[in-house]
Amino acid sequence: MSIQYKIHIDKIFEDIERARLSVNAHHIVKIVSVSKYNTSEDIKALYDIGQRAFGENKVQDLMQKTEILEELPLEWHFIGNLQKNKINNLIKSNPSMFQALDSIELAKELQLRLSREDMVLDTLLQINSANEESKHGFSLECAKDSFDQIKELCPNINIKGLMSIGAHSDNEKDTQKSFEDTKNLYDTLDNVNTLSMGMSADFELAIKCGSNMVRLGSRMFNY
Ligand SMILES: *Cc1c(COP(=O)(O)O)cnc(C)c1O
């Protein structure tokens, strides 16, 4: 680990610290380092300076990296779109959290396989907070009903909160609105503790809007 890399990471911590203190001193933010474009060696380098949570968006990559890095006490987050034919492999790789549950159909299928393995999976509902064609997730309007429905139908899916990707826009106000809308929805849900919003380009804004988990890829690994 070079000095330059350490300085780069410290700068990220400072940015997060400043944003979270602007919310309040008790607002704790967790970093998930998104390693989807990176090697196991890159992950090991971040592990060596204290990072524990990593995110992948392809089941195949998750399986490979969890196997290669098996002896390290890492926490894996699956943050990608999950196809039904990959559910068994996702379960086999036993992630700490699945952040991208995006439909009732997927929830039912996931429930079936989880109950067969007698496993409970911590999960976030993905919210398509600006109704973008290019993004997966529940709409803001139907998310609360879907949350209640999944709670009732899927005892092996433990919904811990919401995940959203900020609206893609040149106008920061649009992105801010998508974060605020997601936070307002989050506040209506019972027994949740995780609001995963914010990536390399917008994590400070997301934290100011109430995010307590940021998913940082390029900013963590490229310097
Ligand atoms: C790739 C990815 C990230 C990280 O993106 P960066 O802009 O590189 O920080 C975060 N969340 C999801 C769902 C992703 O697919």
The ligand as a Tripos MOL2 file, in Angstrom:
@<TRIPOS>MOLECULE
LIG
   15    15     1     0     0
SMALL
NO_CHARGES

@<TRIPOS>ATOM
      1 C1        -20.9240    0.0920   -9.5170 C.3       1 LIG1
      2 C2        -21.8970    0.3780   -8.4720 C.ar      1 LIG1
      3 C3        -21.5890    1.2460   -7.4100 C.ar      1 LIG1
      4 C4        -20.2620    2.0040   -7.3050 C.3       1 LIG1
      5 O1        -20.1420    2.9620   -8.3190 O.3       1 LIG1
      6 P1        -19.0070    4.0860   -8.2970 P.3       1 LIG1
      7 O2        -19.5920    5.2150   -9.0540 O.co2     1 LIG1
      8 O3        -17.8240    3.4890   -8.9770 O.co2     1 LIG1
      9 O4        -18.7280    4.4350   -6.8970 O.co2     1 LIG1
     10 C5        -22.5510    1.4430   -6.4370 C.ar      1 LIG1
     11 N1        -23.7590    0.8220   -6.4790 N.ar      1 LIG1
     12 C6        -24.0930   -0.0110   -7.4840 C.ar      1 LIG1
     13 C7        -25.4360   -0.6530   -7.4550 C.3       1 LIG1
     14 C8        -23.1760   -0.2610   -8.5080 C.ar      1 LIG1
     15 O5        -23.5310   -1.0830   -9.5080 O.3       1 LIG1
@<TRIPOS>BOND
     1     1     2 1
     2     2     3 ar
     3     2    14 ar
     4     3     4 1
     5     3    10 ar
     6     4     5 1
     7     5     6 1
     8     6     7 2
     9     6     8 1
    10     6     9 1
    11    10    11 ar
    12    11    12 ar
    13    12    13 1
    14    12    14 ar
    15    14    15 1
@<TRIPOS>SUBSTRUCTURE
     1 LIG1         1 GROUP 0 **** ****
